[in-house]
Amino acid sequence: MTINNRNLSILRKVVEAGYVDEKTISGLSAEDMVGFCKDLRDIKAVIELQKAIKSGAIIAFLTSKEG
């Protein structure tokens, strides 16, 4: 098992933008994401992070294969 550096980077961006817990990350809107995401790929990764939070699969998100 290895760390997915891209997903870890996305998590870092989200936290640095001030969204520091599961509730606030899950509540991010597209407008919120545009403020700290540099491209559509980042927005898609944040959406995947939100799905991982809702399903309780954070470790799987952080260790998934980079695509």
Distance bins in CASP14 RR format, pairs under 12 A and 6 or more apart:
PFRMAT RR
TARGET T0000
AUTHOR 0000-0000-0000
RMODE 2
METHOD distances of the structure
MODEL  1
1 59 0 0 0 0 1 0 0 0 0 0 0
1 60 0 0 0 0 1 0 0 0 0 0 0
1 62 0 0 0 0 1 0 0 0 0 0 0
1 63 1 0 1 0 0 0 0 0 0 0 0
1 64 0 0 0 0 1 0 0 0 0 0 0
1 65 0 0 0 0 0 1 0 0 0 0 0
2 8 0 0 0 0 0 1 0 0 0 0 0
2 62 0 0 0 0 1 0 0 0 0 0 0
2 63 1 0 0 1 0 0 0 0 0 0 0
2 64 0 0 0 0 1 0 0 0 0 0 0
2 65 0 0 0 0 1 0 0 0 0 0 0
2 66 0 0 0 0 1 0 0 0 0 0 0
3 9 0 0 0 0 0 1 0 0 0 0 0
3 11 0 0 0 0 0 1 0 0 0 0 0
3 12 0 0 0 0 0 1 0 0 0 0 0
3 59 0 0 0 0 0 1 0 0 0 0 0
3 60 0 0 0 0 0 1 0 0 0 0 0
3 61 0 0 0 0 0 1 0 0 0 0 0
3 62 1 0 0 1 0 0 0 0 0 0 0
3 63 1 0 0 1 0 0 0 0 0 0 0
3 64 0 0 0 0 1 0 0 0 0 0 0
3 65 0 0 0 0 0 1 0 0 0 0 0
3 66 0 0 0 0 1 0 0 0 0 0 0
4 10 0 0 0 0 1 0 0 0 0 0 0
4 11 0 0 0 0 1 0 0 0 0 0 0
4 45 0 0 0 0 1 0 0 0 0 0 0
4 48 0 0 0 0 0 1 0 0 0 0 0
4 49 0 0 0 0 0 1 0 0 0 0 0
4 52 0 0 0 0 0 1 0 0 0 0 0
4 58 0 0 0 0 0 1 0 0 0 0 0
4 59 0 0 0 0 0 1 0 0 0 0 0
4 60 0 0 0 0 1 0 0 0 0 0 0
4 61 1 0 0 1 0 0 0 0 0 0 0
4 62 1 0 1 0 0 0 0 0 0 0 0
4 63 1 0 0 1 0 0 0 0 0 0 0
4 64 1 0 1 0 0 0 0 0 0 0 0
4 65 1 0 0 1 0 0 0 0 0 0 0
4 66 1 0 1 0 0 0 0 0 0 0 0
4 67 0 0 0 0 1 0 0 0 0 0 0
5 11 0 0 0 0 0 1 0 0 0 0 0
5 12 0 0 0 0 0 1 0 0 0 0 0
5 45 0 0 0 0 0 1 0 0 0 0 0
5 62 0 0 0 0 1 0 0 0 0 0 0
5 63 0 0 0 0 0 1 0 0 0 0 0
5 64 0 0 0 0 0 1 0 0 0 0 0
5 65 0 0 0 0 0 1 0 0 0 0 0
5 66 1 0 0 1 0 0 0 0 0 0 0
5 67 0 0 0 0 0 1 0 0 0 0 0
6 12 0 0 0 0 0 1 0 0 0 0 0
6 13 0 0 0 0 0 1 0 0 0 0 0
6 41 0 0 0 0 1 0 0 0 0 0 0
6 42 0 0 0 0 1 0 0 0 0 0 0
6 44 0 0 0 0 0 1 0 0 0 0 0
6 45 1 0 0 1 0 0 0 0 0 0 0
6 46 0 0 0 0 0 1 0 0 0 0 0
6 48 0 0 0 0 0 1 0 0 0 0 0
6 49 0 0 0 0 0 1 0 0 0 0 0
6 61 0 0 0 0 0 1 0 0 0 0 0
6 62 0 0 0 0 0 1 0 0 0 0 0
6 63 0 0 0 0 0 1 0 0 0 0 0
6 64 0 0 0 0 1 0 0 0 0 0 0
6 65 0 0 0 0 0 1 0 0 0 0 0
6 66 1 0 1 0 0 0 0 0 0 0 0
6 67 1 0 0 1 0 0 0 0 0 0 0
7 13 0 0 0 0 0 1 0 0 0 0 0
7 14 0 0 0 0 0 1 0 0 0 0 0
7 41 0 0 0 0 0 1 0 0 0 0 0
7 42 0 0 0 0 0 1 0 0 0 0 0
7 44 0 0 0 0 0 1 0 0 0 0 0
7 45 1 0 0 1 0 0 0 0 0 0 0
7 46 0 0 0 0 1 0 0 0 0 0 0
7 47 0 0 0 0 0 1 0 0 0 0 0
7 48 1 0 0 1 0 0 0 0 0 0 0
7 49 1 0 0 1 0 0 0 0 0 0 0
7 51 0 0 0 0 0 1 0 0 0 0 0
7 52 0 0 0 0 1 0 0 0 0 0 0
7 57 0 0 0 0 0 1 0 0 0 0 0
7 58 0 0 0 0 1 0 0 0 0 0 0
7 59 0 0 0 0 0 1 0 0 0 0 0
7 60 0 0 0 0 1 0 0 0 0 0 0
7 61 1 0 1 0 0 0 0 0 0 0 0
7 62 1 0 1 0 0 0 0 0 0 0 0
7 63 0 0 0 0 1 0 0 0 0 0 0
7 64 1 0 0 1 0 0 0 0 0 0 0
7 65 0 0 0 0 0 1 0 0 0 0 0
7 66 1 0 0 1 0 0 0 0 0 0 0
7 67 0 0 0 0 1 0 0 0 0 0 0
8 14 0 0 0 0 0 1 0 0 0 0 0
8 15 0 0 0 0 0 1 0 0 0 0 0
8 45 0 0 0 0 0 1 0 0 0 0 0
8 49 0 0 0 0 0 1 0 0 0 0 0
8 58 0 0 0 0 0 1 0 0 0 0 0
8 59 0 0 0 0 0 1 0 0 0 0 0
8 61 0 0 0 0 1 0 0 0 0 0 0
8 62 1 0 1 0 0 0 0 0 0 0 0
8 63 0 0 0 0 1 0 0 0 0 0 0
8 64 0 0 0 0 0 1 0 0 0 0 0
8 66 0 0 0 0 0 1 0 0 0 0 0
9 15 0 0 0 0 0 1 0 0 0 0 0
9 16 0 0 0 0 0 1 0 0 0 0 0
9 36 0 0 0 0 0 1 0 0 0 0 0
9 37 0 0 0 0 0 1 0 0 0 0 0
9 38 0 0 0 0 0 1 0 0 0 0 0
9 41 0 0 0 0 0 1 0 0 0 0 0
9 42 0 0 0 0 1 0 0 0 0 0 0
9 45 0 0 0 0 1 0 0 0 0 0 0
9 46 0 0 0 0 0 1 0 0 0 0 0
9 49 0 0 0 0 0 1 0 0 0 0 0
9 62 0 0 0 0 0 1 0 0 0 0 0
9 66 0 0 0 0 0 1 0 0 0 0 0
10 16 0 0 0 0 0 1 0 0 0 0 0
10 17 0 0 0 0 0 1 0 0 0 0 0
10 19 0 0 0 0 0 1 0 0 0 0 0
10 25 0 0 0 0 0 1 0 0 0 0 0
10 28 0 0 0 0 0 1 0 0 0 0 0
10 33 0 0 0 0 0 1 0 0 0 0 0
10 36 0 0 0 0 1 0 0 0 0 0 0
10 37 0 0 0 0 1 0 0 0 0 0 0
10 38 0 0 0 0 0 1 0 0 0 0 0
10 39 0 0 0 0 0 1 0 0 0 0 0
10 41 0 0 0 0 1 0 0 0 0 0 0
10 42 1 0 0 1 0 0 0 0 0 0 0
10 43 0 0 0 0 1 0 0 0 0 0 0
10 44 0 0 0 0 1 0 0 0 0 0 0
10 45 1 0 1 0 0 0 0 0 0 0 0
10 46 1 0 0 1 0 0 0 0 0 0 0
10 47 0 0 0 0 0 1 0 0 0 0 0
10 48 0 0 0 0 1 0 0 0 0 0 0
10 49 1 0 0 1 0 0 0 0 0 0 0
10 50 0 0 0 0 0 1 0 0 0 0 0
10 52 0 0 0 0 0 1 0 0 0 0 0
10 61 0 0 0 0 1 0 0 0 0 0 0
10 62 0 0 0 0 1 0 0 0 0 0 0
10 64 0 0 0 0 0 1 0 0 0 0 0
10 66 0 0 0 0 0 1 0 0 0 0 0
11 17 0 0 0 0 0 1 0 0 0 0 0
11 18 0 0 0 0 0 1 0 0 0 0 0
11 19 0 0 0 0 1 0 0 0 0 0 0
11 20 0 0 0 0 0 1 0 0 0 0 0
11 22 0 0 0 0 0 1 0 0 0 0 0
11 25 0 0 0 0 1 0 0 0 0 0 0
11 36 0 0 0 0 0 1 0 0 0 0 0
11 42 0 0 0 0 0 1 0 0 0 0 0
11 45 0 0 0 0 1 0 0 0 0 0 0
11 46 0 0 0 0 1 0 0 0 0 0 0
11 48 0 0 0 0 0 1 0 0 0 0 0
11 49 1 0 0 1 0 0 0 0 0 0 0
11 50 0 0 0 0 0 1 0 0 0 0 0
11 52 0 0 0 0 1 0 0 0 0 0 0
11 53 0 0 0 0 0 1 0 0 0 0 0
11 58 0 0 0 0 1 0 0 0 0 0 0
11 59 0 0 0 0 0 1 0 0 0 0 0
11 61 0 0 0 0 1 0 0 0 0 0 0
11 62 1 0 0 1 0 0 0 0 0 0 0
12 18 0 0 0 0 0 1 0 0 0 0 0
12 19 0 0 0 0 0 1 0 0 0 0 0
12 20 0 0 0 0 0 1 0 0 0 0 0
12 36 0 0 0 0 0 1 0 0 0 0 0
12 42 0 0 0 0 0 1 0 0 0 0 0
12 45 0 0 0 0 0 1 0 0 0 0 0
12 46 0 0 0 0 0 1 0 0 0 0 0
12 49 0 0 0 0 0 1 0 0 0 0 0
12 62 0 0 0 0 0 1 0 0 0 0 0
13 19 0 0 0 0 1 0 0 0 0 0 0
13 25 0 0 0 0 0 1 0 0 0 0 0
13 28 0 0 0 0 0 1 0 0 0 0 0
13 32 0 0 0 0 0 1 0 0 0 0 0
13 33 0 0 0 0 1 0 0 0 0 0 0
13 35 0 0 0 0 1 0 0 0 0 0 0
13 36 1 0 1 0 0 0 0 0 0 0 0
13 37 1 0 0 1 0 0 0 0 0 0 0
13 38 0 0 0 0 1 0 0 0 0 0 0
13 39 0 0 0 0 0 1 0 0 0 0 0
13 42 1 0 0 1 0 0 0 0 0 0 0
13 43 0 0 0 0 0 1 0 0 0 0 0
13 45 0 0 0 0 1 0 0 0 0 0 0
13 46 0 0 0 0 1 0 0 0 0 0 0
13 49 0 0 0 0 1 0 0 0 0 0 0
14 20 0 0 0 0 1 0 0 0 0 0 0
14 21 0 0 0 0 0 1 0 0 0 0 0
14 22 0 0 0 0 0 1 0 0 0 0 0
14 24 0 0 0 0 1 0 0 0 0 0 0
14 25 1 0 1 0 0 0 0 0 0 0 0
14 26 0 0 0 0 0 1 0 0 0 0 0
14 27 0 0 0 0 0 1 0 0 0 0 0
14 28 1 0 0 1 0 0 0 0 0 0 0
14 32 0 0 0 0 1 0 0 0 0 0 0
14 33 0 0 0 0 1 0 0 0 0 0 0
14 35 0 0 0 0 0 1 0 0 0 0 0
14 36 1 0 0 1 0 0 0 0 0 0 0
14 37 0 0 0 0 1 0 0 0 0 0 0
14 42 0 0 0 0 1 0 0 0 0 0 0
14 43 0 0 0 0 0 1 0 0 0 0 0
14 45 0 0 0 0 1 0 0 0 0 0 0
14 46 1 0 0 1 0 0 0 0 0 0 0
14 47 0 0 0 0 0 1 0 0 0 0 0
14 48 0 0 0 0 0 1 0 0 0 0 0
14 49 1 0 0 1 0 0 0 0 0 0 0
14 50 0 0 0 0 1 0 0 0 0 0 0
14 52 0 0 0 0 0 1 0 0 0 0 0
14 53 0 0 0 0 0 1 0 0 0 0 0
14 61 0 0 0 0 0 1 0 0 0 0 0
15 21 0 0 0 0 1 0 0 0 0 0 0
15 22 0 0 0 0 0 1 0 0 0 0 0
15 24 0 0 0 0 1 0 0 0 0 0 0
15 25 0 0 0 0 1 0 0 0 0 0 0
15 28 0 0 0 0 0 1 0 0 0 0 0
15 36 0 0 0 0 0 1 0 0 0 0 0
15 46 0 0 0 0 0 1 0 0 0 0 0
15 49 0 0 0 0 0 1 0 0 0 0 0
16 35 0 0 0 0 0 1 0 0 0 0 0
16 36 1 0 0 1 0 0 0 0 0 0 0
16 37 0 0 0 0 0 1 0 0 0 0 0
17 24 0 0 0 0 1 0 0 0 0 0 0
17 25 0 0 0 0 1 0 0 0 0 0 0
17 28 0 0 0 0 1 0 0 0 0 0 0
17 32 0 0 0 0 1 0 0 0 0 0 0
17 33 0 0 0 0 1 0 0 0 0 0 0
17 34 0 0 0 0 0 1 0 0 0 0 0
17 35 1 0 0 1 0 0 0 0 0 0 0
17 36 1 0 1 0 0 0 0 0 0 0 0
17 37 0 0 0 0 1 0 0 0 0 0 0
17 42 0 0 0 0 0 1 0 0 0 0 0
17 46 0 0 0 0 1 0 0 0 0 0 0
18 24 1 0 0 1 0 0 0 0 0 0 0
18 25 0 0 0 0 1 0 0 0 0 0 0
18 28 0 0 0 0 0 1 0 0 0 0 0
18 32 0 0 0 0 0 1 0 0 0 0 0
18 35 0 0 0 0 0 1 0 0 0 0 0
18 36 0 0 0 0 1 0 0 0 0 0 0
19 25 1 0 1 0 0 0 0 0 0 0 0
19 26 0 0 0 0 1 0 0 0 0 0 0
19 27 0 0 0 0 1 0 0 0 0 0 0
19 28 1 0 0 1 0 0 0 0 0 0 0
19 29 0 0 0 0 0 1 0 0 0 0 0
19 32 1 0 0 1 0 0 0 0 0 0 0
19 33 0 0 0 0 1 0 0 0 0 0 0
19 35 0 0 0 0 0 1 0 0 0 0 0
19 36 0 0 0 0 1 0 0 0 0 0 0
19 37 0 0 0 0 0 1 0 0 0 0 0
19 46 0 0 0 0 1 0 0 0 0 0 0
19 49 0 0 0 0 1 0 0 0 0 0 0
19 50 0 0 0 0 0 1 0 0 0 0 0
19 53 0 0 0 0 0 1 0 0 0 0 0
20 28 0 0 0 0 0 1 0 0 0 0 0
21 27 0 0 0 0 0 1 0 0 0 0 0
21 28 0 0 0 0 0 1 0 0 0 0 0
21 53 0 0 0 0 1 0 0 0 0 0 0
22 28 0 0 0 0 0 1 0 0 0 0 0
22 49 0 0 0 0 0 1 0 0 0 0 0
22 50 0 0 0 0 1 0 0 0 0 0 0
22 52 0 0 0 0 1 0 0 0 0 0 0
22 53 1 0 1 0 0 0 0 0 0 0 0
22 54 0 0 0 0 1 0 0 0 0 0 0
22 55 0 0 0 0 0 1 0 0 0 0 0
22 56 0 0 0 0 1 0 0 0 0 0 0
22 58 0 0 0 0 1 0 0 0 0 0 0
23 50 0 0 0 0 0 1 0 0 0 0 0
23 53 0 0 0 0 1 0 0 0 0 0 0
23 54 0 0 0 0 0 1 0 0 0 0 0
24 32 0 0 0 0 1 0 0 0 0 0 0
24 49 0 0 0 0 0 1 0 0 0 0 0
24 50 0 0 0 0 0 1 0 0 0 0 0
24 53 0 0 0 0 0 1 0 0 0 0 0
25 32 0 0 0 0 1 0 0 0 0 0 0
25 33 0 0 0 0 0 1 0 0 0 0 0
25 36 0 0 0 0 0 1 0 0 0 0 0
25 46 0 0 0 0 1 0 0 0 0 0 0
25 47 0 0 0 0 0 1 0 0 0 0 0
25 48 0 0 0 0 0 1 0 0 0 0 0
25 49 1 0 0 1 0 0 0 0 0 0 0
25 50 1 0 0 1 0 0 0 0 0 0 0
25 51 0 0 0 0 0 1 0 0 0 0 0
25 52 0 0 0 0 1 0 0 0 0 0 0
25 53 1 0 1 0 0 0 0 0 0 0 0
25 54 0 0 0 0 1 0 0 0 0 0 0
25 58 0 0 0 0 0 1 0 0 0 0 0
25 61 0 0 0 0 0 1 0 0 0 0 0
26 32 0 0 0 0 0 1 0 0 0 0 0
26 46 0 0 0 0 0 1 0 0 0 0 0
26 47 0 0 0 0 0 1 0 0 0 0 0
26 49 0 0 0 0 1 0 0 0 0 0 0
26 50 1 0 1 0 0 0 0 0 0 0 0
26 51 0 0 0 0 1 0 0 0 0 0 0
26 52 0 0 0 0 0 1 0 0 0 0 0
26 53 1 0 1 0 0 0 0 0 0 0 0
26 54 1 0 0 1 0 0 0 0 0 0 0
26 55 0 0 0 0 0 1 0 0 0 0 0
26 56 0 0 0 0 0 1 0 0 0 0 0
26 58 0 0 0 0 0 1 0 0 0 0 0
27 33 0 0 0 0 0 1 0 0 0 0 0
27 46 0 0 0 0 0 1 0 0 0 0 0
27 47 0 0 0 0 0 1 0 0 0 0 0
27 49 0 0 0 0 0 1 0 0 0 0 0
27 50 1 0 0 1 0 0 0 0 0 0 0
27 53 0 0 0 0 1 0 0 0 0 0 0
27 54 0 0 0 0 0 1 0 0 0 0 0
28 34 0 0 0 0 0 1 0 0 0 0 0
28 35 0 0 0 0 0 1 0 0 0 0 0
28 36 0 0 0 0 1 0 0 0 0 0 0
28 37 0 0 0 0 1 0 0 0 0 0 0
28 42 0 0 0 0 0 1 0 0 0 0 0
28 43 0 0 0 0 1 0 0 0 0 0 0
28 45 0 0 0 0 0 1 0 0 0 0 0
28 46 1 0 0 1 0 0 0 0 0 0 0
28 47 0 0 0 0 1 0 0 0 0 0 0
28 49 0 0 0 0 1 0 0 0 0 0 0
28 50 1 0 0 1 0 0 0 0 0 0 0
28 53 0 0 0 0 0 1 0 0 0 0 0
29 35 0 0 0 0 0 1 0 0 0 0 0
29 37 0 0 0 0 0 1 0 0 0 0 0
29 43 0 0 0 0 0 1 0 0 0 0 0
29 46 0 0 0 0 0 1 0 0 0 0 0
29 47 0 0 0 0 0 1 0 0 0 0 0
29 50 0 0 0 0 0 1 0 0 0 0 0
30 37 0 0 0 0 1 0 0 0 0 0 0
30 40 0 0 0 0 0 1 0 0 0 0 0
30 42 0 0 0 0 0 1 0 0 0 0 0
30 43 1 0 0 1 0 0 0 0 0 0 0
30 44 0 0 0 0 0 1 0 0 0 0 0
30 46 0 0 0 0 1 0 0 0 0 0 0
30 47 0 0 0 0 1 0 0 0 0 0 0
30 50 0 0 0 0 0 1 0 0 0 0 0
31 37 0 0 0 0 0 1 0 0 0 0 0
31 43 0 0 0 0 0 1 0 0 0 0 0
32 43 0 0 0 0 0 1 0 0 0 0 0
32 46 0 0 0 0 1 0 0 0 0 0 0
32 47 0 0 0 0 0 1 0 0 0 0 0
32 50 0 0 0 0 0 1 0 0 0 0 0
33 39 0 0 0 0 0 1 0 0 0 0 0
33 40 0 0 0 0 1 0 0 0 0 0 0
33 41 0 0 0 0 0 1 0 0 0 0 0
33 42 1 0 0 1 0 0 0 0 0 0 0
33 43 1 0 1 0 0 0 0 0 0 0 0
33 44 0 0 0 0 1 0 0 0 0 0 0
33 45 0 0 0 0 1 0 0 0 0 0 0
33 46 1 0 1 0 0 0 0 0 0 0 0
33 47 0 0 0 0 1 0 0 0 0 0 0
33 48 0 0 0 0 0 1 0 0 0 0 0
33 49 0 0 0 0 0 1 0 0 0 0 0
33 50 0 0 0 0 1 0 0 0 0 0 0
34 40 0 0 0 0 0 1 0 0 0 0 0
34 42 0 0 0 0 1 0 0 0 0 0 0
34 43 1 0 0 1 0 0 0 0 0 0 0
34 46 0 0 0 0 0 1 0 0 0 0 0
35 42 0 0 0 0 0 1 0 0 0 0 0
35 43 0 0 0 0 1 0 0 0 0 0 0
35 46 0 0 0 0 0 1 0 0 0 0 0
36 42 0 0 0 0 1 0 0 0 0 0 0
36 43 0 0 0 0 1 0 0 0 0 0 0
36 45 0 0 0 0 0 1 0 0 0 0 0
36 46 0 0 0 0 1 0 0 0 0 0 0
37 43 1 0 1 0 0 0 0 0 0 0 0
37 44 0 0 0 0 1 0 0 0 0 0 0
37 45 0 0 0 0 1 0 0 0 0 0 0
37 46 1 0 0 1 0 0 0 0 0 0 0
37 47 0 0 0 0 0 1 0 0 0 0 0
37 49 0 0 0 0 0 1 0 0 0 0 0
38 45 0 0 0 0 0 1 0 0 0 0 0
38 46 0 0 0 0 0 1 0 0 0 0 0
39 45 0 0 0 0 1 0 0 0 0 0 0
39 46 0 0 0 0 0 1 0 0 0 0 0
40 46 0 0 0 0 0 1 0 0 0 0 0
40 47 0 0 0 0 0 1 0 0 0 0 0
41 47 0 0 0 0 0 1 0 0 0 0 0
41 48 0 0 0 0 0 1 0 0 0 0 0
41 66 0 0 0 0 0 1 0 0 0 0 0
41 67 0 0 0 0 1 0 0 0 0 0 0
42 48 0 0 0 0 0 1 0 0 0 0 0
42 49 0 0 0 0 0 1 0 0 0 0 0
43 49 0 0 0 0 0 1 0 0 0 0 0
43 50 0 0 0 0 0 1 0 0 0 0 0
44 50 0 0 0 0 0 1 0 0 0 0 0
44 51 0 0 0 0 0 1 0 0 0 0 0
44 67 0 0 0 0 0 1 0 0 0 0 0
45 51 0 0 0 0 0 1 0 0 0 0 0
45 52 0 0 0 0 0 1 0 0 0 0 0
45 61 0 0 0 0 1 0 0 0 0 0 0
45 62 0 0 0 0 0 1 0 0 0 0 0
45 64 0 0 0 0 0 1 0 0 0 0 0
45 66 0 0 0 0 0 1 0 0 0 0 0
45 67 0 0 0 0 0 1 0 0 0 0 0
46 52 0 0 0 0 0 1 0 0 0 0 0
46 53 0 0 0 0 0 1 0 0 0 0 0
46 61 0 0 0 0 0 1 0 0 0 0 0
47 53 0 0 0 0 0 1 0 0 0 0 0
47 54 0 0 0 0 0 1 0 0 0 0 0
47 61 0 0 0 0 0 1 0 0 0 0 0
48 54 0 0 0 0 0 1 0 0 0 0 0
48 55 0 0 0 0 0 1 0 0 0 0 0
48 57 0 0 0 0 1 0 0 0 0 0 0
48 58 0 0 0 0 0 1 0 0 0 0 0
48 60 0 0 0 0 0 1 0 0 0 0 0
48 61 1 0 0 1 0 0 0 0 0 0 0
48 62 0 0 0 0 0 1 0 0 0 0 0
48 64 0 0 0 0 1 0 0 0 0 0 0
48 67 0 0 0 0 0 1 0 0 0 0 0
49 55 0 0 0 0 0 1 0 0 0 0 0
49 56 0 0 0 0 0 1 0 0 0 0 0
49 57 0 0 0 0 0 1 0 0 0 0 0
49 58 0 0 0 0 1 0 0 0 0 0 0
49 60 0 0 0 0 0 1 0 0 0 0 0
49 61 1 0 0 1 0 0 0 0 0 0 0
49 62 0 0 0 0 1 0 0 0 0 0 0
49 64 0 0 0 0 0 1 0 0 0 0 0
50 56 0 0 0 0 0 1 0 0 0 0 0
50 57 0 0 0 0 0 1 0 0 0 0 0
50 58 0 0 0 0 0 1 0 0 0 0 0
50 61 0 0 0 0 1 0 0 0 0 0 0
51 57 1 0 0 1 0 0 0 0 0 0 0
51 58 0 0 0 0 0 1 0 0 0 0 0
51 60 0 0 0 0 0 1 0 0 0 0 0
51 61 0 0 0 0 1 0 0 0 0 0 0
51 64 0 0 0 0 0 1 0 0 0 0 0
52 58 1 0 1 0 0 0 0 0 0 0 0
52 59 0 0 0 0 1 0 0 0 0 0 0
52 60 1 0 0 1 0 0 0 0 0 0 0
52 61 1 1 0 0 0 0 0 0 0 0 0
52 62 0 0 0 0 1 0 0 0 0 0 0
52 63 0 0 0 0 0 1 0 0 0 0 0
52 64 0 0 0 0 1 0 0 0 0 0 0
53 59 0 0 0 0 0 1 0 0 0 0 0
53 60 0 0 0 0 0 1 0 0 0 0 0
53 61 0 0 0 0 1 0 0 0 0 0 0
53 62 0 0 0 0 0 1 0 0 0 0 0
54 61 0 0 0 0 0 1 0 0 0 0 0
55 61 0 0 0 0 1 0 0 0 0 0 0
56 62 0 0 0 0 0 1 0 0 0 0 0
57 63 0 0 0 0 1 0 0 0 0 0 0
57 64 0 0 0 0 1 0 0 0 0 0 0
58 64 0 0 0 0 0 1 0 0 0 0 0
END
